[in-house]
Amino acid sequence: MLEIAIHARGLAKAYRTGQAESPVLRGVDLQVPAGECVFLVGPSGSGKSTLLSILGCVLTADSGELRLFGEDVTNLTPGEQAHYRLRQIGFVFQRFHLFDRLSAWENVRVVDELLGRSKPESRRRALELLDLVGLADRADHRVTQLSMGQRQRVALARALAADPPLVLADEPTASLDAESGQNAMRILKRLCRDLGKTVLVVTHDNRIFSQADRILTMADGRIRPERVAPPHSNRSTPQLAVDVAELTACLTAATGN
């Protein structure tokens, strides 16, 4: 039986300001098999980033059910969410959120350090991941010495550092030129396919649509009926925007430090 990575049913979320309530998600149903690369598209304000935040255990839905790889994560406490995020979910951000004063390998190592791995072990792992994204020769370069495309590849390597089964990406190519964006998505797709990851990408970038196995459209807080896979899809079997301080807090919360 095909494993289901994401099973969401009836997810609803509203934001409140004083007495006013603004519904954002209006009963989202979503099912993503393990190993699939799904793109989520739609106009600004349609609920994409809120849904991604709930799927990433950053926000909690007001109602509905969410299971990730068969585990019910609907009502996790904030501490449990942080613990789950650190080990089970890799995040790729639009603006990368790397530490400028650290080298490429040190940025990748941040996750391993929070997981309690030794420095030699985490360095070895970081170098392996940088090699996979084609940056072995830039491992000791600081972020400020890297191109935008190279920075995104460092961010991809960091997202995979904990070997998470699920990778969530929020506009991962929006800060890149066309060629760099295509390269980044090809690398992410290949790595996740080869390593057996499930990928959900929120994007407005139609230049990368051919990389998706499925494209889903959100409007008015709901997912519309599915579109067919893009004609050039290579299907294989197999706004989260935060600043660096928020990313650090998000990761560090899992360790209680």
ZADO-1210 file (C-alpha; in nm, 4 decimals, padded with zeros to 6 digits):
<atoms>
<atom x="00.0000" y="00.0000" z="00.0000" code="MET" pos="1"/>
<atom x="00.1276" y="00.3468" z="-00.0911" code="LEU" pos="2"/>
<atom x="00.2363" y="00.5421" z="00.2181" code="GLU" pos="3"/>
<atom x="00.0611" y="00.8753" z="00.2685" code="ILE" pos="4"/>
<atom x="00.2978" y="01.1522" z="00.3744" code="ALA" pos="5"/>
<atom x="00.0409" y="01.4291" z="00.4259" code="ILE" pos="6"/>
<atom x="-00.3226" y="01.3675" z="00.5132" code="HIS" pos="7"/>
<atom x="-00.5128" y="01.6842" z="00.5986" code="ALA" pos="8"/>
<atom x="-00.8878" y="01.6928" z="00.6474" code="ARG" pos="9"/>
<atom x="-01.1041" y="01.9984" z="00.7063" code="GLY" pos="10"/>
<atom x="-00.8211" y="02.2315" z="00.8121" code="LEU" pos="11"/>
<atom x="-00.9568" y="02.5728" z="00.9070" code="ALA" pos="12"/>
<atom x="-00.7748" y="02.8787" z="01.0363" code="LYS" pos="13"/>
<atom x="-00.8799" y="03.2354" z="01.1082" code="ALA" pos="14"/>
<atom x="-00.6896" y="03.5351" z="01.2362" code="TYR" pos="15"/>
<atom x="-00.8478" y="03.7644" z="01.4901" code="ARG" pos="16"/>
<atom x="-00.7967" y="04.1353" z="01.5538" code="THR" pos="17"/>
<atom x="-01.0082" y="04.2574" z="01.8411" code="GLY" pos="18"/>
<atom x="-01.3627" y="04.1499" z="01.7628" code="GLN" pos="19"/>
<atom x="-01.2928" y="04.1003" z="01.3924" code="ALA" pos="20"/>
<atom x="-01.2237" y="03.7524" z="01.2534" code="GLU" pos="21"/>
<atom x="-01.0675" y="03.6911" z="00.9117" code="SER" pos="22"/>
<atom x="-01.0958" y="03.3314" z="00.7846" code="PRO" pos="23"/>
<atom x="-00.7837" y="03.2202" z="00.5963" code="VAL" pos="24"/>
<atom x="-00.8361" y="02.8460" z="00.5530" code="LEU" pos="25"/>
<atom x="-01.1910" y="02.7230" z="00.5006" code="ARG" pos="26"/>
<atom x="-01.1748" y="02.3459" z="00.5310" code="GLY" pos="27"/>
<atom x="-00.8686" y="02.2255" z="00.3395" code="VAL" pos="28"/>
<atom x="-00.8475" y="01.8606" z="00.2399" code="ASP" pos="29"/>
<atom x="-00.5107" y="01.7400" z="00.1107" code="LEU" pos="30"/>
<atom x="-00.3484" y="01.4027" z="00.0533" code="GLN" pos="31"/>
<atom x="00.0112" y="01.3658" z="-00.0667" code="VAL" pos="32"/>
<atom x="00.1694" y="01.0219" z="-00.1157" code="PRO" pos="33"/>
<atom x="00.5238" y="00.9726" z="00.0109" code="ALA" pos="34"/>
<atom x="00.7880" y="01.0507" z="-00.2501" code="GLY" pos="35"/>
<atom x="00.5740" y="01.2980" z="-00.4433" code="GLU" pos="36"/>
<atom x="00.6712" y="01.6522" z="-00.5399" code="CYS" pos="37"/>
<atom x="00.3640" y="01.8771" z="-00.5214" code="VAL" pos="38"/>
<atom x="00.3452" y="02.2466" z="-00.6089" code="PHE" pos="39"/>
<atom x="00.0869" y="02.4712" z="-00.4432" code="LEU" pos="40"/>
<atom x="-00.0019" y="02.7832" z="-00.6418" code="VAL" pos="41"/>
<atom x="-00.2559" y="03.0605" z="-00.6138" code="GLY" pos="42"/>
<atom x="-00.2941" y="03.4358" z="-00.5650" code="PRO" pos="43"/>
<atom x="-00.1562" y="03.6211" z="-00.2646" code="SER" pos="44"/>
<atom x="-00.3943" y="03.5926" z="00.0293" code="GLY" pos="45"/>
<atom x="-00.5331" y="03.2567" z="-00.0802" code="SER" pos="46"/>
<atom x="-00.3967" y="03.0799" z="00.2289" code="GLY" pos="47"/>
<atom x="-00.0902" y="02.9058" z="00.0833" code="LYS" pos="48"/>
<atom x="00.1617" y="03.0233" z="00.3422" code="SER" pos="49"/>
<atom x="-00.0775" y="02.9623" z="00.6306" code="THR" pos="50"/>
<atom x="-00.1379" y="02.6088" z="00.5080" code="LEU" pos="51"/>
<atom x="00.2369" y="02.5518" z="00.4701" code="LEU" pos="52"/>
<atom x="00.2910" y="02.6763" z="00.8254" code="SER" pos="53"/>
<atom x="00.0304" y="02.4321" z="00.9589" code="ILE" pos="54"/>
<atom x="00.1758" y="02.1431" z="00.7594" code="LEU" pos="55"/>
<atom x="00.5177" y="02.2388" z="00.8969" code="GLY" pos="56"/>
<atom x="00.3928" y="02.2337" z="01.2581" code="CYS" pos="57"/>
<atom x="00.4634" y="02.6049" z="01.2977" code="VAL" pos="58"/>
<atom x="00.0950" y="02.6993" z="01.3360" code="LEU" pos="59"/>
<atom x="-00.1961" y="02.4972" z="01.4725" code="THR" pos="60"/>
<atom x="-00.5250" y="02.4822" z="01.2836" code="ALA" pos="61"/>
<atom x="-00.8400" y="02.6033" z="01.4588" code="ASP" pos="62"/>
<atom x="-01.0139" y="02.2839" z="01.3492" code="SER" pos="63"/>
<atom x="-00.9574" y="01.9840" z="01.1296" code="GLY" pos="64"/>
<atom x="-00.7129" y="01.6942" z="01.1350" code="GLU" pos="65"/>
<atom x="-00.3527" y="01.6606" z="01.0208" code="LEU" pos="66"/>
<atom x="-00.1536" y="01.3401" z="00.9985" code="ARG" pos="67"/>
<atom x="00.2065" y="01.3283" z="00.8747" code="LEU" pos="68"/>
<atom x="00.3328" y="00.9830" z="00.7769" code="PHE" pos="69"/>
<atom x="00.0493" y="00.8323" z="00.9761" code="GLY" pos="70"/>
<atom x="00.1199" y="01.0275" z="01.2948" code="GLU" pos="71"/>
<atom x="-00.1503" y="01.2569" z="01.4299" code="ASP" pos="72"/>
<atom x="00.0117" y="01.5982" z="01.4766" code="VAL" pos="73"/>
<atom x="-00.3117" y="01.7967" z="01.5012" code="THR" pos="74"/>
<atom x="-00.2881" y="01.8954" z="01.8662" code="ASN" pos="75"/>
<atom x="00.0817" y="01.8926" z="01.9473" code="LEU" pos="76"/>
<atom x="00.1971" y="02.1368" z="02.2131" code="THR" pos="77"/>
<atom x="00.4413" y="02.4099" z="02.1027" code="PRO" pos="78"/>
<atom x="00.7297" y="02.2114" z="02.2493" code="GLY" pos="79"/>
<atom x="00.6195" y="01.8953" z="02.0733" code="GLU" pos="80"/>
<atom x="00.5843" y="02.0881" z="01.7490" code="GLN" pos="81"/>
<atom x="00.9394" y="02.2214" z="01.7780" code="ALA" pos="82"/>
<atom x="01.0736" y="01.8730" z="01.8481" code="HIS" pos="83"/>
<atom x="00.8841" y="01.7305" z="01.5512" code="TYR" pos="84"/>
<atom x="00.9926" y="02.0103" z="01.3140" code="ARG" pos="85"/>
<atom x="01.3583" y="01.9698" z="01.3951" code="LEU" pos="86"/>
<atom x="01.3661" y="01.5997" z="01.3172" code="ARG" pos="87"/>
<atom x="01.0941" y="01.5425" z="01.0607" code="GLN" pos="88"/>
<atom x="01.0659" y="01.8547" z="00.8420" code="ILE" pos="89"/>
<atom x="01.3189" y="02.0410" z="00.6292" code="GLY" pos="90"/>
<atom x="01.2423" y="02.4024" z="00.5384" code="PHE" pos="91"/>
<atom x="01.3636" y="02.5963" z="00.2340" code="VAL" pos="92"/>
<atom x="01.3000" y="02.9703" z="00.2490" code="PHE" pos="93"/>
<atom x="01.2720" y="03.2352" z="-00.0210" code="GLN" pos="94"/>
<atom x="01.5476" y="03.4508" z="00.1293" code="ARG" pos="95"/>
<atom x="01.7596" y="03.1529" z="00.2388" code="PHE" pos="96"/>
<atom x="01.8024" y="03.2727" z="00.6031" code="HIS" pos="97"/>
<atom x="02.1655" y="03.1771" z="00.6230" code="LEU" pos="98"/>
<atom x="02.4138" y="03.3158" z="00.8759" code="PHE" pos="99"/>
<atom x="02.6392" y="03.5556" z="00.6868" code="ASP" pos="100"/>
<atom x="02.9320" y="03.5242" z="00.9271" code="ARG" pos="101"/>
<atom x="02.9412" y="03.1453" z="00.8983" code="LEU" pos="102"/>
<atom x="03.0877" y="02.9357" z="00.6195" code="SER" pos="103"/>
<atom x="02.8718" y="02.7204" z="00.3944" code="ALA" pos="104"/>
<atom x="02.9451" y="02.4030" z="00.5885" code="TRP" pos="105"/>
<atom x="02.8872" y="02.5759" z="00.9234" code="GLU" pos="106"/>
<atom x="02.5426" y="02.6900" z="00.8064" code="ASN" pos="107"/>
<atom x="02.4525" y="02.3313" z="00.7179" code="VAL" pos="108"/>
<atom x="02.5967" y="02.2099" z="01.0493" code="ARG" pos="109"/>
<atom x="02.3602" y="02.4291" z="01.2566" code="VAL" pos="110"/>
<atom x="02.0873" y="02.1638" z="01.2455" code="VAL" pos="111"/>
<atom x="02.3238" y="01.8807" z="01.3442" code="ASP" pos="112"/>
<atom x="02.4522" y="02.0879" z="01.6339" code="GLU" pos="113"/>
<atom x="02.0977" y="02.1286" z="01.7653" code="LEU" pos="114"/>
<atom x="02.0496" y="01.7542" z="01.7303" code="LEU" pos="115"/>
<atom x="02.3503" y="01.7007" z="01.9567" code="GLY" pos="116"/>
<atom x="02.5852" y="01.5473" z="01.7027" code="ARG" pos="117"/>
<atom x="02.9583" y="01.5903" z="01.7499" code="SER" pos="118"/>
<atom x="03.1455" y="01.8531" z="01.5506" code="LYS" pos="119"/>
<atom x="03.3479" y="01.5992" z="01.3480" code="PRO" pos="120"/>
<atom x="03.0337" y="01.4029" z="01.2637" code="GLU" pos="121"/>
<atom x="02.8332" y="01.7122" z="01.1734" code="SER" pos="122"/>
<atom x="03.1169" y="01.8509" z="00.9593" code="ARG" pos="123"/>
<atom x="03.1398" y="01.5236" z="00.7696" code="ARG" pos="124"/>
<atom x="02.7653" y="01.5236" z="00.7130" code="ARG" pos="125"/>
<atom x="02.7652" y="01.8898" z="00.6048" code="ALA" pos="126"/>
<atom x="03.0447" y="01.8289" z="00.3543" code="LEU" pos="127"/>
<atom x="02.8599" y="01.5286" z="00.2114" code="GLU" pos="128"/>
<atom x="02.5440" y="01.7358" z="00.1589" code="LEU" pos="129"/>
<atom x="02.7345" y="02.0256" z="00.0044" code="LEU" pos="130"/>
<atom x="02.8955" y="01.7776" z="-00.2329" code="ASP" pos="131"/>
<atom x="02.5484" y="01.6513" z="-00.3284" code="LEU" pos="132"/>
<atom x="02.4407" y="02.0044" z="-00.4220" code="VAL" pos="133"/>
<atom x="02.7631" y="02.0696" z="-00.6125" code="GLY" pos="134"/>
<atom x="02.9287" y="02.3021" z="-00.3611" code="LEU" pos="135"/>
<atom x="03.2092" y="02.0887" z="-00.2194" code="ALA" pos="136"/>
<atom x="03.4615" y="02.3473" z="-00.3425" code="ASP" pos="137"/>
<atom x="03.2747" y="02.6291" z="-00.1638" code="ARG" pos="138"/>
<atom x="03.2374" y="02.4608" z="00.1757" code="ALA" pos="139"/>
<atom x="03.4746" y="02.6994" z="00.3544" code="ASP" pos="140"/>
<atom x="03.3444" y="03.0142" z="00.1829" code="HIS" pos="141"/>
<atom x="03.1357" y="03.2550" z="00.3864" code="ARG" pos="142"/>
<atom x="02.7820" y="03.3183" z="00.2685" code="VAL" pos="143"/>
<atom x="02.8757" y="03.6696" z="00.1557" code="THR" pos="144"/>
<atom x="03.1241" y="03.5142" z="-00.0878" code="GLN" pos="145"/>
<atom x="02.8581" y="03.3033" z="-00.2598" code="LEU" pos="146"/>
<atom x="02.6242" y="03.3852" z="-00.5460" code="SER" pos="147"/>
<atom x="02.2477" y="03.3860" z="-00.4909" code="MET" pos="148"/>
<atom x="02.2143" y="03.0484" z="-00.6588" code="GLY" pos="149"/>
<atom x="02.4914" y="02.9033" z="-00.4430" code="GLN" pos="150"/>
<atom x="02.3276" y="03.0384" z="-00.1288" code="ARG" pos="151"/>
<atom x="02.0040" y="02.8641" z="-00.2181" code="GLN" pos="152"/>
<atom x="02.1948" y="02.5392" z="-00.2662" code="ARG" pos="153"/>
<atom x="02.3450" y="02.5788" z="00.0813" code="VAL" pos="154"/>
<atom x="01.9895" y="02.6278" z="00.2087" code="ALA" pos="155"/>
<atom x="01.8818" y="02.3077" z="00.0299" code="LEU" pos="156"/>
<atom x="02.1669" y="02.1176" z="00.1946" code="ALA" pos="157"/>
<atom x="02.0693" y="02.2542" z="00.5360" code="ARG" pos="158"/>
<atom x="01.7062" y="02.1489" z="00.4827" code="ALA" pos="159"/>
<atom x="01.8261" y="01.7906" z="00.4392" code="LEU" pos="160"/>
<atom x="02.0733" y="01.7930" z="00.7303" code="ALA" pos="161"/>
<atom x="01.8454" y="01.6092" z="00.9734" code="ALA" pos="162"/>
<atom x="01.7441" y="01.3619" z="00.7002" code="ASP" pos="163"/>
<atom x="01.3764" y="01.4648" z="00.7307" code="PRO" pos="164"/>
<atom x="01.1145" y="01.2706" z="00.5353" code="PRO" pos="165"/>
<atom x="00.9265" y="01.5917" z="00.4459" code="LEU" pos="166"/>
<atom x="01.0659" y="01.9055" z="00.2774" code="VAL" pos="167"/>
<atom x="00.8558" y="02.2241" z="00.2624" code="LEU" pos="168"/>
<atom x="00.9668" y="02.5124" z="00.0423" code="ALA" pos="169"/>
<atom x="00.8223" y="02.8637" z="00.0414" code="ASP" pos="170"/>
<atom x="00.8931" y="03.0438" z="-00.2887" code="GLU" pos="171"/>
<atom x="01.2392" y="02.8816" z="-00.3134" code="PRO" pos="172"/>
<atom x="01.3234" y="03.0369" z="-00.6519" code="THR" pos="173"/>
<atom x="01.1728" y="03.3848" z="-00.6108" code="ALA" pos="174"/>
<atom x="01.5103" y="03.5451" z="-00.5340" code="SER" pos="175"/>
<atom x="01.6901" y="03.3681" z="-00.8201" code="LEU" pos="176"/>
<atom x="01.7287" y="03.4309" z="-01.1898" code="ASP" pos="177"/>
<atom x="01.5684" y="03.1838" z="-01.4297" code="ALA" pos="178"/>
<atom x="01.8725" y="02.9592" z="-01.4709" code="GLU" pos="179"/>
<atom x="01.9604" y="02.9500" z="-01.1006" code="SER" pos="180"/>
<atom x="01.5971" y="02.8812" z="-01.0120" code="GLY" pos="181"/>
<atom x="01.5757" y="02.5892" z="-01.2530" code="GLN" pos="182"/>
<atom x="01.9045" y="02.4488" z="-01.1226" code="ASN" pos="183"/>
<atom x="01.7932" y="02.4772" z="-00.7612" code="ALA" pos="184"/>
<atom x="01.4637" y="02.2995" z="-00.8290" code="MET" pos="185"/>
<atom x="01.6319" y="02.0264" z="-01.0333" code="ARG" pos="186"/>
<atom x="01.8724" y="01.9629" z="-00.7460" code="ILE" pos="187"/>
<atom x="01.5909" y="01.9609" z="-00.4887" code="LEU" pos="188"/>
<atom x="01.3800" y="01.7281" z="-00.7016" code="LYS" pos="189"/>
<atom x="01.6713" y="01.4911" z="-00.7671" code="ARG" pos="190"/>
<atom x="01.7870" y="01.4811" z="-00.4065" code="LEU" pos="191"/>
<atom x="01.4400" y="01.4241" z="-00.2719" code="CYS" pos="192"/>
<atom x="01.3745" y="01.1530" z="-00.5300" code="ARG" pos="193"/>
<atom x="01.7064" y="00.9791" z="-00.4651" code="ASP" pos="194"/>
<atom x="01.6743" y="01.0135" z="-00.0876" code="LEU" pos="195"/>
<atom x="01.3038" y="00.9260" z="-00.0801" code="GLY" pos="196"/>
<atom x="01.1752" y="01.2633" z="00.0448" code="LYS" pos="197"/>
<atom x="00.8298" y="01.4148" z="00.0004" code="THR" pos="198"/>
<atom x="00.8291" y="01.7749" z="-00.1239" code="VAL" pos="199"/>
<atom x="00.5639" y="02.0477" z="-00.1066" code="LEU" pos="200"/>
<atom x="00.6517" y="02.3771" z="-00.2760" code="VAL" pos="201"/>
<atom x="00.4580" y="02.7037" z="-00.2547" code="VAL" pos="202"/>
<atom x="00.5442" y="02.9070" z="-00.5636" code="THR" pos="203"/>
<atom x="00.4330" y="03.1703" z="-00.8118" code="HIS" pos="204"/>
<atom x="00.7217" y="03.0830" z="-01.0456" code="ASP" pos="205"/>
<atom x="00.5757" y="02.9230" z="-01.3575" code="ASN" pos="206"/>
<atom x="00.9303" y="02.8726" z="-01.4887" code="ARG" pos="207"/>
<atom x="00.9643" y="02.5696" z="-01.2602" code="ILE" pos="208"/>
<atom x="00.6195" y="02.4143" z="-01.3012" code="PHE" pos="209"/>
<atom x="00.7631" y="02.1332" z="-01.5137" code="SER" pos="210"/>
<atom x="00.9459" y="02.0016" z="-01.2057" code="GLN" pos="211"/>
<atom x="00.6200" y="01.9146" z="-01.0247" code="ALA" pos="212"/>
<atom x="00.4484" y="01.5770" z="-01.0135" code="ASP" pos="213"/>
<atom x="00.1209" y="01.7583" z="-00.9362" code="ARG" pos="214"/>
<atom x="00.0125" y="02.1204" z="-00.9231" code="ILE" pos="215"/>
<atom x="-00.2618" y="02.2219" z="-00.6809" code="LEU" pos="216"/>
<atom x="-00.4308" y="02.5616" z="-00.6844" code="THR" pos="217"/>
<atom x="-00.5544" y="02.7484" z="-00.3764" code="MET" pos="218"/>
<atom x="-00.8195" y="03.0195" z="-00.3851" code="ALA" pos="219"/>
<atom x="-01.0218" y="03.1716" z="-00.1016" code="ASP" pos="220"/>
<atom x="-00.8790" y="02.9346" z="00.1558" code="GLY" pos="221"/>
<atom x="-00.9592" y="02.6146" z="-00.0317" code="ARG" pos="222"/>
<atom x="-00.7766" y="02.3798" z="-00.2680" code="ILE" pos="223"/>
<atom x="-00.9434" y="02.3661" z="-00.6061" code="ARG" pos="224"/>
<atom x="-00.9901" y="02.0396" z="-00.7993" code="PRO" pos="225"/>
<atom x="-00.6523" y="01.9090" z="-00.9074" code="GLU" pos="226"/>
<atom x="-00.4761" y="01.9955" z="-01.2292" code="ARG" pos="227"/>
<atom x="-00.3096" y="01.7188" z="-01.4225" code="VAL" pos="228"/>
<atom x="00.0668" y="01.6740" z="-01.3968" code="ALA" pos="229"/>
<atom x="00.2650" y="01.9041" z="-01.6269" code="PRO" pos="230"/>
<atom x="00.3436" y="01.7519" z="-01.9684" code="PRO" pos="231"/>
<atom x="00.7183" y="01.7459" z="-01.9028" code="HIS" pos="232"/>
<atom x="00.6977" y="01.6110" z="-01.5487" code="SER" pos="233"/>
<atom x="00.9485" y="01.3363" z="-01.4730" code="ASN" pos="234"/>
<atom x="00.7366" y="01.1671" z="-01.2107" code="ARG" pos="235"/>
<atom x="00.9324" y="00.9099" z="-01.0153" code="SER" pos="236"/>
<atom x="00.7932" y="00.6449" z="-00.7846" code="THR" pos="237"/>
<atom x="00.9193" y="00.7851" z="-00.5268" code="PRO" pos="238"/>
<atom x="00.4123" y="03.3179" z="00.4236" code="GLN" pos="239"/>
<atom x="00.6597" y="03.0904" z="00.6203" code="LEU" pos="240"/>
<atom x="00.9035" y="03.3785" z="00.5779" code="ALA" pos="241"/>
<atom x="01.0957" y="03.4309" z="00.9019" code="VAL" pos="242"/>
<atom x="01.4161" y="03.6116" z="00.9839" code="ASP" pos="243"/>
<atom x="01.7352" y="03.4455" z="01.1109" code="VAL" pos="244"/>
<atom x="01.6449" y="03.5112" z="01.4734" code="ALA" pos="245"/>
<atom x="01.3082" y="03.3410" z="01.4278" code="GLU" pos="246"/>
<atom x="01.4721" y="03.0453" z="01.2537" code="LEU" pos="247"/>
<atom x="01.7190" y="03.0056" z="01.5385" code="THR" pos="248"/>
<atom x="01.4410" y="03.0239" z="01.7966" code="ALA" pos="249"/>
<atom x="01.2359" y="02.7738" z="01.6000" code="CYS" pos="250"/>
<atom x="01.5219" y="02.5225" z="01.5919" code="LEU" pos="251"/>
<atom x="01.6589" y="02.5888" z="01.9394" code="THR" pos="252"/>
<atom x="01.3161" y="02.5396" z="02.0999" code="ALA" pos="253"/>
<atom x="01.3389" y="02.1705" z="02.0234" code="ALA" pos="254"/>
<atom x="01.6474" y="02.1312" z="02.2409" code="THR" pos="255"/>
<atom x="01.5205" y="02.3393" z="02.5330" code="GLY" pos="256"/>
<atom x="01.8263" y="02.5675" z="02.5102" code="ASN" pos="257"/>
</atoms>
